[in-house]
C-alpha cells in the first residue's frame, strides 16, 4: 500500500469504560482513554494525540527543510499547548507550538522560512487544523 495515499487505523475497546487500543497498520499499539469517571485516564485522549500529531508534523517539516539547507541540528524539542473551547464541541480554540532548536548555524530567518513552508504546504495536520483553530508557531534557537 502507498502510505501517502491511504492510511488505515483500527481501535478496539479494552474495558467496560472508554479505553481503546489503537493501531495503524504494523505500528505499536497506543492506549487511548478518557478522563474519569467515563474513562480511567490510562492513555492519551484524542485531543492529546492531536497535539502530538501537530507537533510531530510541524517538527518533521521544519527539520527536513533545515537539513536540506545543510544546517546542523544538535537537538529539537517541541512543546504544544491547546486551549479548549468552553462550549461543546470542546475542541481547541487556540494552539501554541513552541519549537526549541539547538543549532550553531540556523538563523531566525531560516526558521521563519521553513515554518512558513510547513504552514503553507508541507504539514498536512496543520492544513487540516487551520481555519478551525488559531495556531501560533513560535521558536527559540540556542547556539
Secondary structure, DSSP 8 states (H G I E B T S, - for coil): --TTT---EEEEE-SSSS-EEEEETTS--EEE---TTTS-S-SB-HHHHHHHHHHHHHHHHHHHHHHHTT---SEEEEEEEEEE-SSSS--EEEEEEEEEEE-SS--HHHHHHHHHHIIIII-HHHHHHTTTSEEEEEEEEE-
